[in-house]
Amino acid sequence: MTFTLAICGRPNVGKSTLFNKIAGKKLAIVHDRPGVTRDWREADGVLAGRKLKIIDTAGLEDVLDQSLESRMRGQTEMALERADAILFVVDAREGITELDKYFAKWLRKQNKPVILAANKCENQKTVDTGLGEAYRLGLGTPIPMSAEHGLGFELLYDMLEEHWDEEDENDDDTDNEADFDGDIDDLEGNEEFDFATLVEEEENNRPIKIAIVGRPNAGKSTLFNRLLEEERMITGPEAGITRDAITAEWEYKGRQIRLVDTAGMRKRAKIIDNLEKMSVDESLRAIRLAQVVILMVDAETPLEKQDLSIGQMVTREGRALIVCINKWDLIDEKADFLDEMKYRLSKGLSQVENVQTMTISALTGKNINKLMDSVLHTYALWNRRVSTGKLNRWLDGMERSHPAPLVQGRPNRLRYITQIKTRPPTFAIWVSRPDAITESYKRYLVNGIREAFKIPSVPIRLLVRTSKNPYHD
């Protein structure tokens, strides 16, 4: 098991900056405003060459009611239960507050190793005053650190070393041991060894990356929690609760899933807050890294222009798209409603034919398994590969039925077609004059590929090329 360190403390003491520094990349949103982090997030990190897992948590507040702050505290407590050690961060510039004292007393009762870090110690004056006050918390010797400037991480490693198991120390060595000590040429010479099969099996063992996106308050976090069967994300009636893109590992019917919940995306013209812009940028990044994207639509305000804009963005990125209509139990005239949704999708997302549309209730769990079955099916279509022989026989028939537009009175021959990649299915076609192939004729070919080879509901890309003429010069 990998050693797990949870970073906690009151709001705005630099927890997320410290988290990003150990992770080695910017994962958590960092802002001067207190309380930016709401849901805890986990990542792999490295400290002095040693691998570990780190957890970033929301700022601790002394609130125990039904407010958002109280729900944030509940999330932090859940994260601390998963940790092997706790890094309690205080602000050395501001000094020790009553809230620091309150939570230091609370942490002493958690029966877990607690390391005290005095952050923002960029100069000696801050170190002298900040550390002196931090000793009064009764959590042992505080570490002077500056997450912003990368100071104090060697001391943190030294403090953690006594809590690391010997197994953790030897993990790196065992990971690097070769499973096969022969030569790669021996494998290639073995007729029973199939590299293509090996690559395919390796791909199947990798988790499917699924991002849940949509407008604020569409039920994304509720679906995320329902799939994981735990209250992993904060939910509530307030719009825009989720700020970070939170990832969780999961399994469905034996397939590993990497699930990402994202912040709600409003129209760009309505975004005036810099923090909201950062959250939306995180959501866009999640779309680009995903393989399948679930677009959550609120059935009470269905398929607004922003929903279609998000869907168009997903298909432009070449991701597999599933439209998920949430709160389906609130709709009375279901058949008429669904017909209207399909009509709007056919007009607003015309570049992807027959987009998978699922109706669910994330709150009650209705049709959740059907949604995930649709995800696996769409993912398989997104990975569909067609043999070159079948493609060229199909191309011959398409050209006979509807030849390409003439160029100066001469035929523009369709010479050859092949699939050059999957994810999404991408085809290259060689013609005499690629510049003369119209967009309508490209659509004719793409629609023909969809129909002939059963590839609905995912983006298809068609590249038009020409063979180089050796006598051109």
Wavefront OBJ file of the C-alpha trace (Angstrom):
o trace
v 0.000 0.000 0.000
v 1.241 3.481 -0.891
v 1.739 5.852 2.026
v -1.000 8.518 2.082
v -0.556 12.021 3.490
v -3.561 14.298 4.015
v -2.992 18.064 4.071
v -5.409 19.989 6.272
v -5.759 23.322 8.025
v -8.028 26.337 8.159
v -8.846 28.217 4.914
v -6.192 30.091 2.942
v -3.061 28.793 4.679
v -1.571 27.380 1.425
v -2.745 23.766 1.433
v -3.484 23.594 -2.292
v -0.186 25.265 -3.189
v 1.615 22.663 -1.077
v -0.449 19.896 -2.711
v 0.481 21.080 -6.222
v 4.159 21.352 -5.302
v 4.364 17.749 -4.040
v 2.273 16.489 -6.983
v 4.718 18.203 -9.349
v 1.986 19.878 -11.412
v -0.906 22.262 -11.011
v -3.893 20.103 -10.137
v -5.779 22.061 -7.493
v -7.079 25.575 -8.137
v -5.117 28.173 -6.140
v -6.646 31.578 -5.387
v -6.269 34.311 -2.769
v -9.923 33.923 -1.799
v -10.459 31.685 1.276
v -12.442 28.485 0.872
v -11.650 27.786 -2.794
v -11.177 24.036 -2.222
v -14.429 22.302 -1.318
v -14.099 18.618 -2.198
v -11.003 16.667 -1.245
v -8.851 15.387 -4.075
v -6.114 12.758 -4.259
v -2.985 12.583 -6.413
v 0.341 10.781 -6.682
v 3.320 12.789 -5.484
v 7.048 12.544 -4.939
v 8.936 13.780 -1.888
v 12.730 13.546 -1.951
v 12.477 10.770 -4.533
v 9.934 8.776 -2.507
v 6.483 8.110 -3.978
v 3.387 8.772 -1.907
v -0.266 9.701 -2.244
v -1.365 13.142 -1.151
v -4.833 14.445 -0.326
v -5.832 18.095 -0.550
v -8.764 19.025 1.695
v -11.132 21.926 2.207
v -10.342 24.527 4.854
v -11.495 23.454 8.307
v -14.325 25.506 9.778
v -15.868 25.258 13.249
v -19.369 24.661 11.842
v -21.640 21.689 12.549
v -24.972 22.708 10.976
v -26.404 22.018 7.497
v -24.447 24.817 5.803
v -22.024 24.412 2.912
v -19.085 24.978 5.305
v -20.302 22.120 7.485
v -20.559 19.806 4.479
v -17.024 20.819 3.500
v -15.811 19.874 6.971
v -17.533 16.492 6.628
v -15.629 15.896 3.388
v -12.342 16.766 5.097
v -13.054 14.338 7.938
v -13.771 11.609 5.363
v -10.419 12.313 3.668
v -8.487 12.182 6.953
v -9.853 8.690 7.646
v -8.065 7.459 4.483
v -4.690 8.941 5.435
v -1.700 7.300 7.121
v -0.479 10.674 8.434
v -1.812 14.232 8.615
v 0.056 17.406 7.701
v -1.524 20.271 9.651
v -0.681 23.588 7.981
v -0.759 26.988 9.697
v 0.028 30.468 8.371
v 3.279 31.692 9.942
v 2.727 35.257 8.703
v -0.693 35.596 10.288
v 0.231 33.698 13.416
v -1.731 31.126 15.384
v -5.480 31.787 15.554
v -8.162 30.405 17.840
v -9.323 28.205 14.945
v -5.813 26.722 14.681
v -5.877 25.936 18.415
v -9.330 24.382 18.168
v -8.381 22.031 15.326
v -4.971 21.205 16.803
v -6.818 19.952 19.880
v -9.219 18.023 17.615
v -6.364 16.447 15.619
v -4.620 15.220 18.764
v -7.643 12.939 19.306
v -7.530 11.378 15.827
v -5.034 8.643 16.748
v -2.932 9.355 13.660
v 0.535 10.875 13.257
v 0.217 14.650 12.903
v 3.044 16.804 11.484
v 2.843 20.558 11.978
v 3.956 22.830 9.120
v 4.282 26.608 9.485
v 3.788 27.792 5.905
v 4.795 31.101 4.291
v 8.162 31.203 6.080
v 10.001 33.084 3.331
v 12.174 35.187 5.650
v 13.927 34.759 8.990
v 11.652 37.181 10.837
v 8.579 35.133 9.924
v 10.389 31.943 10.894
v 11.290 33.297 14.355
v 7.815 34.611 15.210
v 5.732 31.959 13.417
v 7.556 28.957 14.838
v 7.523 30.352 18.352
v 3.738 30.582 18.330
v 3.291 27.218 16.579
v 5.026 25.371 19.437
v 2.039 26.241 21.644
v -0.253 23.978 19.615
v 1.237 20.896 21.267
v 1.848 19.034 18.008
v 5.605 18.767 18.346
v 8.295 20.657 16.464
v 6.830 22.736 13.620
v 8.480 22.675 10.193
v 9.230 26.065 8.619
v 8.012 25.853 5.022
v 7.207 27.973 2.016
v 5.074 26.062 -0.463
v 5.279 28.964 -2.908
v 9.092 28.997 -2.903
v 9.698 25.262 -2.389
v 11.332 25.606 1.055
v 11.264 23.066 3.877
v 10.425 19.919 1.898
v 13.590 18.132 3.055
v 12.504 18.672 6.680
v 9.031 17.363 5.843
v 10.584 14.221 4.376
v 12.667 13.712 7.513
v 9.570 14.022 9.711
v 7.619 11.548 7.564
v 10.424 8.993 7.314
v 9.754 7.428 10.695
v 6.119 6.772 9.713
v 6.971 5.054 6.420
v 6.877 1.258 6.454
v 9.865 -0.689 5.173
v 7.610 -2.092 2.431
v 6.995 1.451 1.174
v 10.712 2.145 1.121
v 11.336 -0.864 -1.134
v 8.422 -0.213 -3.516
v 10.526 1.636 -6.072
v 13.080 -1.165 -6.259
v 10.483 -3.878 -6.832
v 8.641 -1.800 -9.425
v 11.804 -1.477 -11.499
v 12.623 -5.184 -11.585
v 12.173 -6.671 -15.055
v 9.526 -9.375 -15.413
v 11.327 -10.819 -18.452
v 15.080 -11.169 -18.639
v 15.332 -12.349 -22.235
v 15.890 -10.307 -25.382
v 13.056 -8.609 -27.250
v 14.214 -10.331 -30.445
v 13.402 -13.663 -28.800
v 9.798 -12.546 -28.445
v 9.566 -11.343 -32.035
v 10.879 -14.653 -33.275
v 8.285 -16.579 -31.300
v 5.335 -17.376 -33.586
v 3.059 -17.806 -30.565
v 3.768 -14.286 -29.355
v 1.434 -11.664 -30.869
v 2.465 -8.055 -30.270
v -0.842 -6.705 -31.618
v -2.739 -8.849 -29.120
v -0.432 -7.675 -26.337
v -1.088 -4.024 -27.177
v -4.844 -4.655 -27.352
v -4.869 -6.439 -23.993
v -2.842 -3.639 -22.427
v -5.323 -1.083 -23.788
v -8.251 -3.075 -22.378
v -6.598 -3.118 -18.958
v -6.332 0.659 -18.858
v -9.197 2.526 -17.179
v -11.841 4.177 -19.355
v -11.706 7.924 -18.723
v -15.204 9.355 -18.267
v -15.917 13.049 -17.626
v -19.299 14.257 -16.361
v -19.983 17.779 -17.666
v -22.882 20.199 -17.990
v -24.399 23.439 -16.776
v -24.417 24.266 -13.029
v -26.902 22.332 -10.877
v -27.662 19.694 -13.529
v -26.889 16.856 -11.093
v -23.303 16.003 -12.058
v -22.031 15.494 -8.503
v -25.181 13.560 -7.543
v -24.516 11.144 -10.417
v -20.836 10.927 -9.418
v -21.828 9.953 -5.864
v -24.471 7.511 -7.073
v -21.983 5.660 -9.289
v -19.384 5.439 -6.520
v -22.078 4.597 -3.921
v -20.619 7.075 -1.441
v -20.932 10.785 -0.663
v -17.683 11.581 -2.406
v -18.743 15.046 -3.602
v -20.585 17.830 -1.829
v -24.097 18.241 -3.200
v -26.891 20.659 -2.411
v -29.374 23.146 -3.841
v -26.689 25.798 -4.320
v -25.501 26.179 -7.917
v -21.763 26.003 -8.577
v -20.698 24.014 -5.505
v -18.074 21.998 -7.406
v -14.971 23.980 -8.345
v -12.177 21.489 -8.983
v -12.298 18.592 -11.447
v -12.284 15.625 -9.047
v -11.140 12.165 -10.169
v -12.054 8.811 -8.637
v -11.129 5.255 -9.623
v -14.059 2.844 -9.966
v -15.012 -0.471 -11.551
v -18.091 -1.490 -13.540
v -18.639 -5.032 -14.818
v -14.948 -5.791 -14.533
v -13.834 -2.666 -16.434
v -11.674 -0.122 -14.645
v -13.190 3.371 -14.814
v -11.547 6.733 -14.114
v -14.470 9.021 -13.328
v -14.129 12.825 -13.336
v -16.692 15.238 -11.895
v -16.393 18.794 -13.188
v -17.583 22.298 -12.362
v -20.697 23.570 -14.113
v -20.075 25.551 -17.303
v -22.138 28.675 -17.956
v -22.062 30.850 -21.059
v -18.673 32.501 -21.404
v -20.282 35.963 -21.524
v -21.748 35.418 -18.040
v -18.420 34.490 -16.441
v -16.979 37.608 -14.801
v -15.403 36.000 -11.729
v -11.791 34.872 -12.249
v -12.307 31.908 -9.911
v -15.233 30.634 -11.995
v -13.116 31.025 -15.124
v -10.427 28.840 -13.547
v -13.057 26.207 -12.694
v -14.389 26.198 -16.259
v -10.827 25.855 -17.602
v -10.487 22.750 -15.408
v -13.708 21.364 -16.913
v -12.451 21.997 -20.451
v -9.200 20.241 -19.624
v -11.187 17.257 -18.284
v -13.058 17.053 -21.618
v -9.799 17.042 -23.577
v -8.370 14.236 -21.407
v -11.563 12.143 -21.371
v -12.524 9.322 -23.710
v -16.269 9.301 -23.037
v -18.104 12.465 -21.948
v -21.486 12.346 -20.211
v -23.339 15.615 -20.838
v -25.786 16.078 -17.958
v -28.992 17.910 -18.923
v -31.596 19.075 -16.395
v -34.986 17.793 -17.575
v -36.667 20.851 -16.041
v -34.617 23.194 -18.268
v -33.760 20.863 -21.171
v -31.217 21.385 -23.933
v -30.592 25.075 -23.731
v -28.124 26.679 -26.118
v -25.314 26.204 -23.585
v -25.956 22.428 -23.473
v -25.590 22.239 -27.249
v -22.456 24.413 -27.133
v -20.866 22.011 -24.652
v -21.885 19.041 -26.830
v -20.377 20.664 -29.919
v -17.145 21.286 -28.000
v -17.001 17.607 -26.985
v -17.438 16.371 -30.559
v -14.877 18.865 -31.894
v -12.382 17.335 -29.491
v -13.243 13.913 -30.918
v -14.598 12.533 -27.640
v -17.447 10.007 -27.475
v -20.589 11.818 -26.256
v -23.612 10.581 -24.299
v -26.445 12.982 -23.485
v -27.894 12.139 -20.073
v -31.262 13.703 -19.196
v -31.448 13.883 -15.394
v -34.510 14.262 -13.126
v -36.518 12.116 -15.559
v -38.950 11.179 -12.784
v -40.247 14.779 -12.779
v -41.432 14.626 -16.408
v -45.063 13.690 -17.151
v -45.343 13.566 -20.977
v -42.257 11.433 -21.433
v -42.729 10.332 -25.078
v -43.363 13.862 -26.391
v -40.477 15.186 -24.294
v -38.042 12.615 -25.686
v -39.114 13.270 -29.285
v -38.457 16.972 -28.769
v -35.015 16.253 -27.275
v -33.999 14.039 -30.207
v -35.163 16.686 -32.672
v -33.112 19.395 -30.937
v -30.057 17.133 -30.848
v -30.372 16.330 -34.558
v -30.340 20.065 -35.304
v -27.812 21.230 -32.695
v -25.358 18.292 -33.031
v -25.804 17.438 -36.685
v -22.112 16.457 -37.037
v -22.766 13.363 -34.871
v -25.655 11.207 -35.979
v -27.923 9.475 -33.430
v -26.183 10.657 -30.274
v -26.864 8.243 -27.419
v -29.566 9.789 -25.203
v -30.241 8.298 -21.774
v -32.883 9.236 -19.208
v -32.018 8.817 -15.526
v -32.660 10.013 -12.017
v -29.296 10.439 -10.308
v -31.046 11.001 -6.986
v -32.981 7.710 -6.986
v -30.561 5.693 -9.133
v -33.111 4.961 -11.887
v -31.492 3.696 -15.142
v -27.940 4.173 -13.807
v -26.871 0.696 -15.002
v -28.390 1.360 -18.434
v -26.343 4.557 -18.608
v -23.108 2.701 -17.865
v -23.960 -0.040 -20.388
v -24.415 2.729 -22.942
v -21.018 4.160 -21.953
v -19.290 0.807 -22.589
v -21.105 0.381 -25.916
v -20.232 3.907 -27.078
v -16.619 3.426 -25.981
v -16.456 0.257 -28.134
v -17.809 2.204 -31.138
v -15.232 4.933 -30.512
v -12.550 2.216 -30.783
v -14.090 0.570 -33.893
v -11.612 -0.436 -36.621
v -12.572 -1.383 -40.197
v -10.286 -3.380 -42.481
v -8.828 -1.656 -45.552
v -10.224 -4.289 -47.890
v -13.808 -3.743 -46.739
v -13.369 0.023 -46.924
v -12.159 -0.003 -50.530
v -14.933 -2.347 -51.680
v -17.392 0.011 -50.010
v -15.700 3.040 -51.633
v -16.082 1.520 -55.093
v -19.814 1.125 -54.557
v -20.181 4.676 -53.187
v -18.378 6.144 -56.198
v -20.543 4.153 -58.621
v -23.708 5.393 -56.887
v -22.620 9.009 -56.567
v -19.322 10.063 -58.214
v -17.374 13.036 -56.862
v -18.004 16.407 -58.565
v -16.180 16.816 -61.872
v -13.041 18.960 -62.093
v -12.915 20.966 -65.349
v -15.091 18.321 -66.956
v -12.897 15.417 -65.833
v -13.674 12.766 -63.140
v -12.137 13.289 -59.699
v -11.298 9.666 -58.945
v -11.523 8.249 -55.419
v -8.367 6.141 -55.465
v -7.990 4.561 -52.035
v -9.269 4.714 -48.438
v -7.932 3.360 -45.142
v -8.528 3.881 -41.446
v -5.473 5.601 -39.992
v -6.526 5.659 -36.326
v -9.275 4.997 -33.824
v -10.460 7.091 -30.871
v -12.256 8.628 -32.752
v -12.460 6.554 -35.974
v -10.376 8.513 -38.498
v -10.186 7.702 -42.201
v -7.923 9.000 -44.969
v -9.037 8.975 -48.575
v -6.749 9.596 -51.588
v -8.288 11.407 -54.555
v -7.047 13.043 -57.747
v -7.936 16.595 -56.665
v -8.581 16.887 -52.902
v -9.311 20.632 -53.118
v -12.322 19.879 -55.345
v -14.045 17.562 -52.822
v -16.954 19.561 -51.395
v -18.133 19.495 -47.770
v -21.443 17.972 -48.857
v -19.602 15.119 -50.589
v -17.506 14.545 -47.444
v -20.746 14.296 -45.439
v -22.041 11.803 -48.009
v -18.963 9.617 -47.443
v -19.024 9.947 -43.645
v -22.716 9.054 -43.478
v -22.000 6.103 -45.733
v -19.251 4.886 -43.377
v -21.623 5.188 -40.403
v -24.355 3.203 -42.119
v -22.204 0.524 -43.767
v -19.962 -0.238 -40.794
v -22.412 0.428 -37.933
v -20.611 3.383 -36.325
v -23.399 5.666 -35.059
v -23.245 8.212 -32.244
v -19.470 8.920 -32.228
v -17.429 11.515 -34.152
v -15.916 10.329 -37.445
v -13.068 12.228 -39.099
v -12.340 12.066 -42.818
v -9.035 13.395 -44.199
v -8.778 13.978 -47.957
v -5.303 13.529 -49.437
v -3.531 13.180 -52.755
v -0.552 11.126 -53.831
v 2.516 13.165 -54.675
v 3.117 13.470 -58.433
v 6.822 12.701 -59.111
v 6.681 14.713 -62.386
v 5.147 17.838 -60.796
v 8.403 19.826 -60.911
l 1 2 3 4 5 6 7 8 9 10 11 12 13 14 15 16 17 18 19 20 21 22 23 24 25 26 27 28 29 30 31 32 33 34 35 36 37 38 39 40 41 42 43 44 45 46 47 48 49 50 51 52 53 54 55 56 57 58 59 60 61 62 63 64 65 66 67 68 69 70 71 72 73 74 75 76 77 78 79 80 81 82 83 84 85 86 87 88 89 90 91 92 93 94 95 96 97 98 99 100 101 102 103 104 105 106 107 108 109 110 111 112 113 114 115 116 117 118 119 120 121 122 123 124 125 126 127 128 129 130 131 132 133 134 135 136 137 138 139 140 141 142 143 144 145 146 147 148 149 150 151 152 153 154 155 156 157 158 159 160 161 162 163 164 165 166 167 168 169 170 171 172 173 174 175 176 177 178 179 180 181 182 183 184 185 186 187 188 189 190 191 192 193 194 195 196 197 198 199 200 201 202 203 204 205 206 207 208 209 210 211 212 213 214 215 216 217 218 219 220 221 222 223 224 225 226 227 228 229 230 231 232 233 234 235 236 237 238 239 240 241 242 243 244 245 246 247 248 249 250 251 252 253 254 255 256 257 258 259 260 261 262 263 264 265 266 267 268 269 270 271 272 273 274 275 276 277 278 279 280 281 282 283 284 285 286 287 288 289 290 291 292 293 294 295 296 297 298 299 300 301 302 303 304 305 306 307 308 309 310 311 312 313 314 315 316 317 318 319 320 321 322 323 324 325 326 327 328 329 330 331 332 333 334 335 336 337 338 339 340 341 342 343 344 345 346 347 348 349 350 351 352 353 354 355 356 357 358 359 360 361 362 363 364 365 366 367 368 369 370 371 372 373 374 375 376 377 378 379 380 381 382 383 384 385 386 387 388 389 390 391 392 393 394 395 396 397 398 399 400 401 402 403 404 405 406 407 408 409 410 411 412 413 414 415 416 417 418 419 420 421 422 423 424 425 426 427 428 429 430 431 432 433 434 435 436 437 438 439 440 441 442 443 444 445 446 447 448 449 450 451 452 453 454 455 456 457 458 459 460 461 462 463 464 465 466 467 468 469 470 471 472 473
